[in-house]
Amino acid sequence: MNMSQQFVSDSTGIPRSAISDIERGERRVDSLELKKLARLYRQPVAYFLAEEKDADASEYSLAGLPRALAQLTDGDARTVLEFAEYLTLRRAAEREDQNAEGGSPTA
């Protein structure tokens, strides 16, 4: 986001050396620092807590969803929500069809 470590330090009160250590993964962020960083970067705390999906992971994870949604416009986020609602309704309709046919519903 083109912010220098010194700017982040001055804006949050977190020492510049600590910002450097955090960036290098040599230091953990405590909850108060996390709130300050979230405010500075104008992101929800969940944005920073979302773990990136392992390249080898075979299952889909929703952990990265807050980070992905934070990058969308309001219109795009609304479209994602509408699509999720559509999927929910489609799944419910499929279950009703299976129950009507005497099949066992799937999760």
C-alpha positions as CSV (number, residue, x, y, z in Angstrom):
1,M,0.0,0.0,0.0
2,N,3.1,2.2,-0.4
3,M,3.3,3.0,3.3
4,S,6.8,3.2,4.8
5,Q,7.6,1.3,8.0
6,Q,8.2,4.7,9.6
7,F,4.7,6.0,8.5
8,V,3.1,2.8,9.9
9,S,5.0,3.2,13.1
10,D,4.1,6.9,13.5
11,S,0.4,6.2,12.7
12,T,0.0,3.2,15.0
13,G,2.6,3.8,17.8
14,I,4.1,0.4,17.1
15,P,8.0,0.7,17.0
16,R,9.4,0.7,13.5
17,S,11.7,-2.2,14.4
18,A,8.6,-4.2,15.4
19,I,6.9,-3.4,12.1
20,S,10.0,-4.7,10.3
21,D,10.0,-7.9,12.4
22,I,6.3,-8.4,11.7
23,E,6.9,-8.0,8.0
24,R,9.7,-10.6,8.0
25,G,7.5,-13.0,10.0
26,E,9.9,-12.8,13.0
27,R,7.4,-11.4,15.4
28,R,3.8,-12.0,16.2
29,V,1.2,-9.2,16.3
30,D,-0.7,-8.8,19.6
31,S,-4.4,-8.0,19.5
32,L,-4.0,-4.3,20.2
33,E,-1.5,-3.9,17.5
34,L,-3.8,-5.9,15.1
35,K,-6.6,-3.5,15.8
36,K,-4.3,-0.5,15.1
37,L,-3.1,-2.0,11.9
38,A,-6.6,-2.8,10.8
39,R,-7.7,0.8,11.4
40,L,-4.7,2.1,9.5
41,Y,-5.2,-0.2,6.5
42,R,-9.0,0.3,6.7
43,Q,-9.6,-3.4,6.8
44,P,-11.5,-5.6,9.2
45,V,-9.4,-7.6,11.7
46,A,-10.6,-10.7,9.9
47,Y,-8.7,-9.6,6.8
48,F,-5.4,-10.1,8.6
49,L,-6.4,-13.3,10.3
50,A,-7.5,-15.1,7.1
51,E,-5.0,-17.9,6.4
52,E,-3.9,-18.4,2.8
53,K,-4.9,-21.7,1.3
54,D,-2.1,-24.2,1.0
55,A,-1.2,-25.1,-2.6
56,D,-1.6,-28.8,-1.7
57,A,-4.9,-28.5,0.1
58,S,-7.6,-30.5,-1.6
59,E,-10.5,-28.9,0.3
60,Y,-11.9,-25.5,-0.3
61,S,-11.7,-23.1,2.7
62,L,-13.7,-20.0,3.4
63,A,-10.9,-18.6,5.6
64,G,-9.7,-16.3,2.8
65,L,-13.1,-15.0,1.9
66,P,-12.9,-11.8,4.1
67,R,-9.7,-10.9,2.4
68,A,-11.1,-11.5,-1.1
69,L,-14.4,-9.6,-0.3
70,A,-12.4,-6.6,1.1
71,Q,-11.0,-6.0,-2.4
72,L,-14.4,-5.9,-4.2
73,T,-16.5,-2.9,-5.0
74,D,-19.9,-2.7,-3.2
75,G,-21.6,-3.8,-6.4
76,D,-19.3,-6.8,-6.8
77,A,-19.8,-7.8,-3.1
78,R,-23.6,-7.6,-3.6
79,T,-23.3,-9.9,-6.6
80,V,-21.3,-12.4,-4.6
81,L,-23.9,-12.4,-1.9
82,E,-26.7,-12.9,-4.5
83,F,-24.8,-15.8,-6.0
84,A,-24.4,-17.4,-2.5
85,E,-28.1,-17.0,-1.9
86,Y,-28.8,-18.6,-5.3
87,L,-26.6,-21.5,-4.4
88,T,-28.4,-22.0,-1.1
89,L,-31.8,-22.0,-2.9
90,R,-30.6,-24.3,-5.6
91,R,-29.3,-26.8,-3.0
92,A,-32.6,-26.6,-1.1
93,A,-34.5,-27.3,-4.4
94,E,-32.2,-30.3,-5.2
95,R,-32.9,-31.7,-1.7
96,E,-36.7,-31.3,-2.3
97,D,-36.4,-33.0,-5.6
98,Q,-34.4,-35.9,-4.1
99,N,-36.9,-36.3,-1.3
100,A,-39.8,-36.2,-3.7
101,E,-38.2,-39.0,-5.8
102,G,-37.4,-41.1,-2.7
103,G,-33.7,-40.6,-2.8
104,S,-31.5,-39.7,0.1
105,P,-30.6,-36.0,0.5
106,T,-26.9,-35.1,0.3
107,A,-25.2,-32.5,2.5
